[in-house]
């Protein structure tokens, strides 16, 4: 089986996330996409929303796609979410599958800062999904995936909701409804 893994804080999960992984599934002929919400990224500030809310929003966003699953391994662990630990776990859990770890071009640009980044490249195929219209020179050790661009930012969504501005067009309707029901990002 060919499996794509996509991690992130998903605070909140938005249409850009979903669009990117669906395009990767098509381009790489993947059988399954596994979404991995992070507990705490070592390269980002702490999530503004509780784990339970982020997980629920991710479940709502993934529900229409039968090939998507959610792995809560990182979110249920204590401490930082290092991709190295996750990739070791995925190698053990999916030993006979072709594994592809999907990252955005923004993550690629900071990949040299990742914990044990050189070792990661020997453990799994890393795929760089273009998130911008400008072309980026991708190291040959990565798989470069050019796809239609959908520029959406979780940070911008949070800021817009806080200011009372429109953000629903960048979210799955069920995710937007959940945000409104629980008054997330309003303060």
C-alpha positions in Angstrom: 0.0 0.0 0.0 1.2 3.6 -0.7 0.5 5.8 2.2 1.0 9.6 2.6 1.5 11.1 6.1 0.7 14.7 6.8 1.4 16.3 10.1 0.7 19.7 11.6 -0.9 21.7 14.4 -4.1 22.1 12.3 -5.1 25.2 14.4 -7.5 25.2 12.6 -7.4 22.7 9.7 -8.4 24.6 6.6 -9.1 24.0 2.9 -5.5 24.5 1.9 -4.5 21.5 4.1 -7.2 19.4 2.5 -6.6 20.6 -1.0 -2.9 19.9 -0.7 -3.2 16.3 0.5 -5.9 15.4 -2.0 -3.7 16.7 -4.8 -0.8 14.7 -3.4 -3.0 11.5 -3.3 -3.8 12.0 -6.9 -0.3 12.9 -8.1 1.5 10.1 -6.2 -1.3 7.5 -6.6 -1.6 7.1 -2.9 -4.0 4.6 -1.4 -4.4 6.4 1.9 -3.6 9.7 3.6 -3.0 9.7 7.4 -3.3 13.1 9.1 -1.2 13.5 12.2 -2.0 16.3 14.5 1.0 17.5 16.6 0.9 17.9 20.3 3.5 20.7 20.3 5.8 21.5 17.4 9.3 22.4 18.5 9.5 25.1 15.8 6.1 26.8 16.6 4.6 28.6 19.5 2.2 26.6 21.6 -1.2 25.9 20.0 -3.9 28.4 20.9 -6.6 25.8 20.9 -6.9 22.6 23.0 -6.0 19.2 21.6 -9.6 18.0 21.8 -10.9 20.9 19.6 -8.1 20.5 17.0 -8.8 16.8 16.8 -12.5 17.3 16.4 -12.1 19.9 13.7 -9.7 17.6 11.9 -12.1 14.7 12.1 -14.9 16.9 10.6 -12.6 18.1 7.8 -11.5 14.5 6.9 -14.9 12.8 7.2 -16.0 13.3 3.5 -12.8 11.7 2.3 -12.9 7.9 2.7 -9.1 7.6 2.0 -8.2 9.9 5.0 -7.5 8.7 8.5 -6.3 10.5 11.6 -3.5 9.1 13.8 -3.6 10.7 17.2 -0.2 9.2 18.2 1.6 12.6 18.6 -1.3 14.4 20.2 -1.6 11.8 22.9 2.1 11.7 23.8 3.8 14.0 26.3 6.3 16.6 25.2 7.4 17.9 21.9 6.4 16.3 18.6 9.6 15.5 16.8 9.1 14.2 13.3 12.0 11.9 13.9 10.1 10.0 16.7 7.0 9.9 14.5 8.8 8.6 11.5 10.4 5.8 13.6 6.9 4.9 14.9 5.5 4.9 11.3 8.3 2.6 10.1 7.4 0.1 12.8 3.6 0.4 12.2 3.7 0.3 8.4 6.9 -1.8 7.7 5.8 -3.2 4.3 4.1 -0.1 2.9 5.6 2.6 0.7 5.6 5.7 3.0 5.6 9.3 1.9 5.8 12.2 4.4 4.1 15.2 2.9 5.4 18.7 3.8 4.7 22.2 2.5 7.3 24.4 0.9 7.4 26.5 4.1 8.4 23.4 6.1 10.9 22.5 3.5 12.6 25.8 3.8 13.1 25.2 7.5 13.8 21.4 7.2 17.5 21.9 8.1 16.3 23.0 11.6 14.4 19.7 12.2 15.6 17.3 14.8 17.9 14.7 13.1 16.9 16.0 9.7 19.6 14.1 7.8 18.5 10.8 9.3 14.9 11.5 8.4 15.8 11.5 4.7 17.1 8.0 5.0 14.0 6.7 6.8 11.2 7.8 4.6 10.4 9.5 1.3 9.8 13.3 1.9 7.5 15.1 -0.6 7.5 18.9 -0.9 4.1 20.2 -1.8 4.3 23.7 -3.4 2.1 26.1 -1.4 3.2 29.2 -3.3 3.2 30.2 -7.0 6.9 31.0 -6.9 9.2 28.2 -7.9 11.5 26.8 -5.2 14.7 24.8 -6.0 14.1 21.4 -4.2 17.0 19.3 -3.1 17.1 16.0 -5.1 16.7 14.0 -1.9 13.1 15.2 -1.8 10.2 14.5 -4.1 9.0 17.8 -5.6 5.3 17.9 -6.1 4.0 20.8 -8.2 0.3 21.3 -7.6 -2.4 23.9 -8.0 -1.8 26.5 -5.3 -4.4 27.4 -2.6 -2.8 30.0 -0.3 -4.5 29.8 3.1 -3.1 30.5 6.5 -4.3 29.2 9.9 -2.8 32.3 11.5 -4.8 34.6 9.2 -7.9 32.6 9.9 -7.5 33.0 13.6 -6.8 36.7 13.3 -9.9 37.3 11.1 -12.1 35.4 13.5 -10.8 37.4 16.4 -11.5 40.6 14.5 -15.0 39.4 13.5 -14.0 39.3 9.8 -15.0 36.8 7.3 -13.0 33.5 7.3 -15.7 30.8 6.6 -14.7 30.6 2.9 -11.4 29.1 3.9 -12.8 26.3 6.0 -14.9 23.2 5.6 -18.4 24.2 6.6 -18.5 21.7 9.4 -15.2 23.1 10.8 -16.4 26.6 10.6 -19.7 25.6 12.4 -17.6 23.9 15.1 -15.5 27.0 15.6 -18.6 29.2 15.9 -20.3 26.8 18.3 -17.3 26.7 20.6 -16.4 30.4 20.1 -12.8 29.4 19.2 -10.3 32.2 18.3 -12.7 35.0 19.3 -10.4 36.3 22.1 
